Amino acid sequence: MDNLCDALEKLKLTGSDYPSDKLDRYLDCLLQALGQNNVQSSEKILQSGILQVFASLLNSQTSCTAKIAHIIAEVAKNEQLRIPCVDAGLIPPLVQLLNCKDQEVLLQTGRALGNICYDSHTLQAQLINMGVIPTLVKLLGVHSQNTPLTEMCLVAFGNLAELESSKEQFASTNVADELVKLFKKQTEHEKKEMIFEVLAPLAENDAIKLQLVEAGLVECLLDIVHQTVSSDKDDDIAELKTASDLMVLLLLGGK
């Protein structure tokens, strides 16, 4: 814990004036402390006032950006520290980082935003107003081979799709094509389930429902029905029910 306090003091005093390799060392110290005792270390990080320094550092992207976003993601696992993250001004620079090319930065940024806004419709609505949905849909298309990034996008879609205000933005993107394309590649039950959890709320919107039908989702669901209808495995039975319910929603409009 002494090492953590020392690293926080150095970071707070010097901020962006330190060369990247020294910053890197102090950031590694924070990540190590968070890994050992997340709650206690997060409290120390909050008390140090370093979150405001992080907001400033994120505005000028460096080789340390991914680690800073990673630290924020770990801190924001604690419910009581999410509002302090917002108050420190971390959301705007994190949203901007969703436009960068570095996949590790994108992953940690998505995790940080997801943890900060977890279970808060107010903060999720703020993200929608800042235009994150088209950005995330684009990321899903560009990085569809990167499993962690893909899963981050799906989790974000699942959370945002619960808000009615998100549907119009989703409908203005090619999310239907991207999700169906991704769905066709999946062989594992868990991965299909993640996509189902996004498809179900989106399919309640008439415009997106039509897009999903045109993208070939009904045919995908029929394939699942044919593959699982005679199975007695629990996973297959669950998948058959989910696929059948979604098909009814798409074709009949019922819930």
C-alpha positions in Angstrom: 0.0 0.0 0.0 3.0 2.3 0.6 4.0 1.8 -3.0 0.5 2.7 -4.1 0.6 5.9 -2.1 4.0 6.8 -3.5 2.9 6.2 -7.1 -0.2 8.3 -6.6 1.8 11.1 -5.1 4.2 11.1 -8.0 1.4 10.9 -10.6 -0.5 13.7 -9.0 2.5 16.0 -8.7 3.8 15.6 -12.2 0.9 14.2 -14.3 1.7 14.5 -18.1 5.1 16.1 -17.4 6.6 12.7 -16.7 8.1 10.7 -19.7 5.9 7.8 -20.7 8.2 5.1 -19.4 8.1 6.5 -15.8 4.3 7.1 -16.0 4.0 3.5 -17.2 5.8 2.2 -14.0 3.5 4.1 -11.7 0.4 3.0 -13.6 1.6 -0.6 -13.3 1.9 -0.1 -9.6 -1.8 1.1 -9.5 -3.0 -1.9 -11.5 -1.1 -4.3 -9.3 -2.6 -2.7 -6.2 -6.1 -2.9 -7.7 -5.5 -6.6 -8.5 -4.6 -7.3 -4.9 -7.3 -5.3 -3.2 -9.6 -3.5 -5.5 -11.9 -1.9 -2.9 -9.2 -0.5 -0.7 -7.0 0.6 -3.6 -9.9 2.3 -5.4 -10.6 4.3 -2.2 -7.0 5.4 -2.1 -7.1 6.4 -5.7 -10.3 8.4 -5.2 -8.9 10.2 -2.1 -5.7 11.1 -4.0 -7.6 13.3 -6.5 -5.8 11.4 -9.3 -9.0 10.9 -11.3 -9.0 14.5 -12.4 -5.4 14.1 -13.6 -6.5 11.0 -15.6 -9.2 13.0 -17.3 -6.5 15.5 -18.4 -4.1 12.6 -19.5 -6.8 11.0 -21.6 -7.3 14.1 -23.6 -3.7 13.7 -25.0 -3.5 10.1 -26.2 -0.1 8.5 -25.3 1.3 5.0 -25.0 -0.1 5.0 -21.4 -3.7 5.6 -22.5 -4.8 1.9 -22.4 -3.4 1.5 -18.8 -5.2 4.6 -17.6 -8.5 3.4 -19.1 -7.8 0.0 -17.5 -7.4 1.6 -14.1 -10.6 3.5 -14.5 -12.4 0.3 -15.5 -11.1 -1.4 -12.3 -12.0 1.5 -10.1 -15.5 1.8 -11.5 -16.3 -1.8 -10.6 -17.1 -0.3 -7.2 -20.6 1.2 -7.2 -19.8 4.0 -4.8 -16.9 5.2 -7.1 -18.9 5.6 -10.3 -20.3 9.0 -9.6 -16.8 10.3 -8.6 -15.6 9.1 -12.0 -18.3 11.1 -13.7 -17.6 14.2 -11.5 -13.9 13.9 -12.4 -14.9 14.5 -16.1 -13.9 11.1 -17.3 -16.8 10.3 -19.6 -16.2 12.9 -22.5 -12.5 11.9 -23.0 -13.4 8.2 -22.8 -16.1 8.6 -25.4 -13.6 10.3 -27.7 -11.2 7.4 -27.3 -13.8 5.1 -28.9 -12.7 6.6 -32.2 -9.1 5.5 -31.9 -7.5 2.6 -33.8 -5.7 0.9 -30.9 -7.6 -2.3 -30.0 -6.4 -2.5 -26.4 -7.3 1.2 -25.9 -10.8 0.5 -27.4 -11.3 -2.6 -25.1 -10.3 -0.8 -21.9 -12.2 2.3 -22.8 -15.4 0.3 -23.5 -14.9 -1.5 -20.1 -14.4 1.8 -18.3 -17.5 3.4 -19.8 -19.5 0.2 -19.2 -18.5 0.0 -15.6 -19.1 3.7 -14.9 -22.5 3.7 -16.5 -23.6 0.2 -15.3 -27.2 0.1 -14.1 -27.6 3.9 -14.5 -30.2 4.7 -17.2 -29.3 8.4 -16.7 -25.7 7.9 -17.6 -26.5 5.4 -20.4 -28.9 8.0 -21.9 -26.0 10.5 -21.7 -23.8 8.1 -23.7 -26.6 7.7 -26.3 -26.8 11.5 -26.6 -23.1 11.6 -27.1 -23.4 9.3 -30.1 -21.8 6.2 -28.9 -24.2 3.8 -30.6 -23.1 4.4 -34.3 -19.4 4.3 -33.1 -19.9 1.0 -31.3 -21.7 -0.5 -34.3 -18.8 0.5 -36.5 -16.3 -1.0 -34.1 -18.3 -4.3 -34.2 -18.0 -4.4 -38.0 -14.3 -3.4 -38.1 -13.1 -5.7 -35.2 -15.4 -8.7 -35.6 -12.3 -11.0 -35.4 -11.4 -9.6 -31.9 -13.4 -11.7 -29.4 -12.9 -9.5 -26.3 -13.8 -6.3 -28.3 -16.8 -8.0 -29.9 -18.1 -9.1 -26.5 -17.6 -5.6 -25.1 -19.8 -4.2 -27.9 -22.5 -6.8 -27.3 -22.6 -6.1 -23.6 -22.9 -2.4 -24.4 -25.6 -3.0 -26.9 -27.5 -5.1 -24.4 -27.4 -2.4 -21.8 -28.2 0.5 -24.2 -31.0 -1.4 -26.0 -33.1 -1.4 -22.8 -33.6 2.3 -23.3 -36.3 3.3 -25.7 -34.3 6.4 -26.7 -31.6 4.1 -28.2 -33.8 2.4 -30.7 -33.9 5.3 -33.2 -30.1 5.5 -33.2 -29.7 1.7 -33.6 -32.2 1.8 -36.5 -30.1 4.4 -38.3 -27.1 2.1 -38.3 -26.3 -1.3 -40.0 -26.5 -3.1 -36.6 -28.9 -5.7 -38.0 -26.5 -6.8 -40.7 -23.6 -6.8 -38.3 -25.4 -8.9 -35.6 -26.8 -11.4 -38.1 -23.3 -11.7 -39.7 -21.8 -12.3 -36.3 -24.6 -14.7 -35.3 -23.9 -16.9 -38.3 -20.3 -17.4 -37.2 -21.1 -18.6 -33.7 -21.0 -22.3 -32.7 -21.0 -22.0 -28.9 -24.2 -21.7 -27.0 -22.8 -18.9 -24.7 -21.9 -16.7 -27.7 -25.2 -17.2 -29.3 -26.9 -16.3 -26.0 -25.0 -13.0 -25.8 -26.3 -12.1 -29.3 -29.9 -13.2 -28.4 -29.8 -10.9 -25.4 -29.2 -8.0 -27.8 -31.5 -9.1 -30.6 -34.6 -9.5 -28.3 -35.0 -5.9 -27.2 -34.0 -4.5 -30.6 -36.6 -6.7 -32.3 -39.3 -4.9 -30.4 -38.7 -1.9 -32.6 -40.6 -2.1 -35.9 -37.9 -0.5 -38.0 -35.1 -2.7 -36.6 -37.4 -5.8 -36.8 -37.7 -5.3 -40.6 -33.9 -4.8 -40.9 -33.3 -8.0 -39.0 -35.7 -9.9 -41.3 -34.0 -8.5 -44.4 -30.6 -9.4 -43.0 -31.6 -13.1 -42.9 -32.2 -13.6 -39.1 -35.4 -15.7 -39.7 -33.4 -18.2 -41.8 -30.7 -18.4 -39.0 -33.4 -19.0 -36.4 -35.0 -21.7 -38.6 -31.6 -23.5 -38.8 -31.4 -23.5 -35.0 -34.9 -24.9 -34.7 -34.0 -27.7 -37.1 -30.8 -28.5 -35.3 -32.2 -28.5 -31.8 -35.9 -29.6 -32.1 -35.1 -33.3 -31.5 -32.4 -32.8 -28.8 -32.9 -33.4 -25.1 -29.8 -31.4 -24.0 -30.6 -28.6 -21.7 -28.6 -26.1 -23.8 -30.3 -27.1 -27.0 -33.8 -26.9 -25.4 -33.0 -23.4 -24.1 -31.7 -22.3 -27.5 -34.8 -23.7 -29.2 -37.1 -21.8 -27.0 -35.1 -18.5 -27.4 -35.0 -18.9 -31.2 -38.7 -19.8 -31.3 -39.7 -16.8 -29.2 -37.6 -14.4 -31.3 -39.0 -15.8 -34.5 -42.6 -15.2 -33.2 -41.6 -11.6 -32.3 -40.1 -11.0 -35.8 -42.9 -12.5 -37.8 -46.0 -11.8 -35.7 -44.9 -8.9 -33.5 -45.9 -10.5 -30.3 -43.9 -10.5 -27.1 
